[in-house]
Amino acid sequence: MNELYNEYSKYLREKYGEKVYKLPVNLPVTCPNRDGSLGVGGCTYCSEVGAGFEMLENTLSVKEQLSKNMEYIRKKYKASKFIAYFQNYTNTYLQLEKFKEFINQAAIDDIVEISISTRPDCIGDEYLEFLNEFSIKTAINISIELGLQTVNYHTLKKINRGHGLAEFIDAILRIKKYNFETCAHVILNLPYDDMDDVVETAKILSALKLEQVKLHSLYIMENTVMGDLYKDGKITPLSKDDYVERVIKFLENLDKNIVIQRLIGRAPKENSLFVNWGMSWWKIKEEIEDEMKKRESFQGKKCSVKHL
């Protein structure tokens, strides 16, 4: 374990015996918060491209996307093991047979894990049962990433998530019946949250015994509800120093065994109004780590959740 926090790259190296690369897969899928099932327009911060600004076109098959990305990463890094990451929008918001077809296409040589990003209210038991059978048959591990963002259900309503905390807890408990690893996506600097929400999020994720967490900083895009609020002066992003403070406080209150996929995310420059205070993500990551060292801080330092 990293002396500061339980770092994802080290975790993967220990699990698979070498460095493993995550390859994004882009499916032709939307979200119930966009197509009218739950709402329209998506979450207030979500742009038309969702999280898929660095991915290949979804007109390519899953196998073609993986093969192209594999070829590039093999040449550049001499890599030999990969994770197929079904990243954009709500990947289990597909008809079951179509979902099966896409997942089966990812069962190719050197794929050691499939990671599926989805919403906590869109992961039916029949999908989990299929993934369990698939994993047994192929010996490919399964991990599921759920967008949570915050445990504050008032904030979840304000950002138009379309679900509350209860749906997230329900999804985690059902996924854990199959022993799949779980990851929560969290935005630590949402404009409606305070430090108490940051600490409570860490405590609840610890109590639920998630395996992984992925931290994001809020980015604000053109043509979004939050973008309009930002331009109208109705919301103001926290300072970088405040974000650093929140990450450290979050990590200190998080179970030391939970793997941290990242401390801060990247965002597209095109059509962006606010992204990472105009800094490179890795500089902010280094700043967080340097500050933790100065304070003699580390993940789990103040964790109050005790597992039996």
C-alpha positions in Angstrom: 0.0 0.0 0.0 1.2 3.5 -0.8 2.2 5.4 2.3 -0.4 8.1 1.6 -3.2 6.2 0.0 -4.1 2.8 -1.6 -3.1 3.6 -5.2 -4.9 1.8 -8.1 -1.9 1.3 -10.3 -0.1 -0.5 -7.5 -3.2 -2.5 -6.7 -3.5 -3.7 -10.3 0.2 -4.6 -10.5 -0.1 -6.7 -7.4 -3.3 -8.4 -8.6 -2.2 -9.2 -12.1 1.5 -9.4 -11.7 2.3 -6.5 -14.0 1.1 -3.1 -15.1 -2.4 -3.3 -16.5 -4.0 -0.7 -18.9 -7.6 0.3 -19.0 -9.1 0.6 -22.5 -12.3 2.7 -22.9 -15.2 1.2 -24.8 -17.9 3.4 -26.2 -21.4 1.8 -26.7 -24.4 3.4 -28.5 -26.3 3.9 -25.3 -28.0 6.7 -23.5 -29.3 7.3 -20.0 -32.7 7.2 -18.4 -32.1 10.8 -17.2 -31.8 11.9 -20.8 -34.4 9.9 -22.7 -37.4 10.9 -20.6 -37.7 7.7 -18.5 -36.5 9.6 -15.4 -35.9 13.0 -16.9 -34.4 15.0 -19.8 -31.1 16.8 -20.2 -29.2 14.5 -17.8 -27.4 15.6 -14.7 -27.0 19.4 -14.5 -23.2 19.0 -15.1 -23.4 16.4 -17.9 -22.6 17.4 -21.5 -23.8 15.8 -24.7 -20.7 13.6 -24.9 -21.0 12.4 -21.3 -17.7 11.0 -20.0 -16.6 9.8 -23.4 -14.5 12.6 -24.8 -11.4 10.5 -25.3 -13.0 7.4 -26.8 -13.3 6.0 -30.2 -16.6 6.2 -32.1 -19.3 3.9 -31.0 -19.9 3.0 -34.6 -16.9 0.6 -34.3 -17.6 -2.8 -32.7 -16.4 -3.5 -29.2 -13.7 -5.8 -30.6 -12.5 -3.2 -33.1 -12.3 -0.5 -30.3 -10.4 -2.8 -28.0 -8.1 -4.0 -30.8 -7.2 -0.5 -32.0 -6.5 0.7 -28.4 -4.5 -2.5 -27.6 -2.3 -2.0 -30.7 -1.5 1.5 -29.7 -0.8 0.8 -26.0 1.2 -2.4 -26.8 3.6 -0.4 -29.1 3.9 2.6 -26.7 4.2 0.7 -23.4 4.9 -2.9 -24.3 1.7 -3.8 -22.4 0.3 -7.3 -22.3 -2.7 -7.2 -20.0 -5.8 -4.9 -20.3 -9.1 -4.0 -18.7 -12.1 -3.4 -21.1 -13.8 -0.3 -19.6 -17.4 0.2 -20.7 -17.2 3.9 -19.7 -19.8 6.2 -21.2 -23.3 6.9 -20.0 -25.3 4.0 -18.5 -24.0 0.8 -19.9 -26.6 -1.5 -18.3 -29.4 0.7 -19.8 -29.5 -1.6 -22.8 -31.8 -4.5 -23.6 -30.3 -7.6 -21.9 -29.6 -9.4 -25.1 -27.8 -6.4 -26.6 -25.8 -6.0 -23.4 -24.8 -9.7 -23.5 -23.7 -9.3 -27.2 -21.4 -6.3 -26.3 -19.9 -8.0 -23.3 -19.2 -11.2 -25.1 -17.3 -9.2 -27.8 -14.9 -8.1 -25.1 -13.8 -11.7 -24.3 -10.6 -11.5 -26.4 -7.0 -12.4 -25.6 -5.2 -10.4 -22.9 -8.4 -8.9 -21.5 -8.2 -9.8 -17.8 -11.0 -7.7 -16.5 -14.2 -6.0 -17.7 -15.2 -2.8 -15.9 -18.7 -1.5 -16.4 -19.8 2.0 -15.6 -23.5 2.5 -14.9 -26.1 4.1 -12.6 -27.1 2.6 -9.3 -30.8 2.5 -10.4 -30.0 0.7 -13.6 -28.3 -2.6 -12.6 -30.9 -5.4 -12.7 -30.3 -8.8 -11.2 -30.6 -10.5 -14.5 -27.6 -8.4 -15.8 -25.6 -9.4 -12.7 -26.5 -13.0 -13.2 -25.3 -12.9 -16.8 -22.0 -11.2 -15.8 -21.4 -13.9 -13.1 -21.9 -16.7 -15.7 -19.7 -14.9 -18.2 -16.9 -14.5 -15.6 -17.1 -18.1 -14.6 -17.0 -19.2 -18.2 -14.2 -16.9 -19.4 -12.2 -16.4 -16.2 -12.4 -12.7 -16.8 -12.9 -10.6 -13.7 -15.8 -8.2 -13.4 -15.9 -4.8 -11.7 -18.8 -2.4 -11.6 -18.4 1.4 -11.3 -21.4 3.3 -10.0 -22.0 7.0 -10.3 -22.8 8.3 -6.9 -21.2 11.8 -6.7 -22.3 12.5 -3.1 -24.3 10.8 -0.3 -26.3 14.1 0.3 -29.7 13.2 -1.2 -30.6 16.9 -1.3 -27.6 17.6 -3.5 -28.5 14.6 -5.7 -31.9 16.1 -6.3 -30.4 19.6 -7.1 -28.0 18.1 -9.7 -30.9 16.1 -11.2 -29.3 12.7 -10.7 -32.7 11.0 -10.7 -31.8 8.7 -7.8 -31.0 9.0 -4.1 -28.6 7.4 -1.7 -30.9 4.4 -1.1 -30.7 3.2 -4.7 -26.9 3.3 -4.4 -26.9 1.2 -1.2 -29.3 -1.2 -2.8 -27.1 -1.6 -5.9 -24.0 -2.2 -3.9 -25.6 -4.9 -1.7 -27.0 -6.7 -4.7 -23.7 -6.5 -6.6 -21.8 -7.9 -3.6 -23.8 -11.1 -3.7 -21.7 -12.0 -6.8 -18.4 -10.9 -5.3 -17.7 -8.4 -8.1 -15.5 -5.5 -7.1 -17.4 -2.2 -6.8 -16.2 1.4 -7.4 -18.0 4.6 -6.6 -17.5 7.8 -8.5 -17.5 10.9 -6.3 -17.4 14.6 -7.0 -16.0 16.2 -3.9 -16.6 19.9 -4.8 -20.2 20.0 -5.8 -21.5 23.5 -5.1 -24.2 22.3 -2.7 -22.0 20.1 -0.5 -19.9 21.1 2.5 -17.1 19.3 4.4 -19.6 17.4 6.5 -20.9 15.8 3.3 -17.3 14.9 2.2 -16.7 13.1 5.5 -20.1 11.4 5.5 -19.5 10.1 2.0 -16.2 8.6 3.1 -17.8 7.0 6.1 -20.7 5.5 4.1 -18.5 4.1 1.4 -16.3 2.6 4.1 -19.3 1.0 5.9 -20.5 -0.5 2.6 -17.0 -2.1 2.1 -16.5 -0.8 -1.4 -13.3 -2.0 -3.1 -12.6 1.2 -5.0 -13.3 4.9 -5.3 -12.8 7.3 -8.2 -12.6 11.0 -7.2 -13.5 13.8 -9.6 -13.3 17.5 -9.4 -16.3 19.3 -10.8 -15.9 20.6 -14.4 -18.4 22.9 -16.0 -19.3 22.7 -19.6 -21.2 24.8 -22.1 -24.7 23.8 -23.0 -25.4 22.4 -19.5 -27.7 23.6 -16.8 -24.7 24.0 -14.5 -22.9 25.9 -17.2 -25.8 28.4 -17.4 -25.8 28.8 -13.6 -22.1 29.4 -13.7 -22.4 32.1 -16.4 -25.2 33.7 -14.5 -23.1 33.9 -11.3 -25.4 31.6 -9.4 -22.7 29.1 -8.6 -19.0 29.6 -7.9 -16.6 26.7 -8.0 -14.6 26.1 -4.8 -10.9 27.1 -4.9 -8.2 24.7 -5.7 -7.0 24.8 -2.1 -10.5 23.9 -0.9 -10.5 20.9 -3.2 -7.2 19.8 -1.9 -8.5 20.1 1.6 -11.6 18.1 0.8 -9.6 15.3 -0.8 -7.3 15.0 2.2 -10.3 15.0 4.6 -12.1 12.4 2.5 -9.0 10.1 2.4 -8.4 10.4 6.1 -12.0 9.3 6.8 -11.9 6.5 4.3 -11.2 2.8 5.1 -7.5 2.2 4.3 -8.3 -0.9 2.3 -10.4 0.9 -0.4 -8.4 1.4 -3.6 -8.2 5.0 -4.9 -8.5 4.9 -8.7 -7.7 8.6 -9.0 -7.6 11.9 -6.9 -8.8 14.1 -9.7 -10.2 13.7 -13.2 -9.6 15.1 -16.6 -12.1 16.9 -18.8 -12.4 18.1 -22.4 -11.0 21.6 -23.1 -13.5 22.1 -25.9 -16.7 23.8 -24.8 -15.4 23.9 -21.2 -16.2 26.9 -18.9 -14.2 25.6 -15.8 -11.8 22.7 -15.6 -9.3 22.0 -12.8 -8.6 25.7 -12.2 -6.7 25.9 -15.5 -4.1 23.4 -14.3 -2.9 20.0 -15.4 -4.5 17.2 -13.4 -1.2 15.7 -12.4 0.0 19.0 -10.9 -3.0 19.0 -8.6 -2.4 15.4 -7.8 1.1 16.2 -6.8 0.0 19.1 -4.7 -2.5 16.8 -2.8 0.3 14.3 -2.1 2.8 16.9 -1.1 0.3 18.5 1.4 -0.5 15.0 2.8 3.2 14.5 3.4 3.6 17.8 5.2 0.7 17.0 7.5 1.7 13.4 8.0 -1.7 12.5 6.7 -2.7 9.2 5.2 -5.8 7.2 4.1 -7.8 5.9 7.0 -6.1 8.1 9.6 -9.4 9.2 11.0 -11.6 6.4 9.8 -14.3 5.6 12.4 -16.0 2.7 10.7 -15.1 -0.6 12.3 -15.7 -3.8 10.4 -16.4 -7.0 12.3 
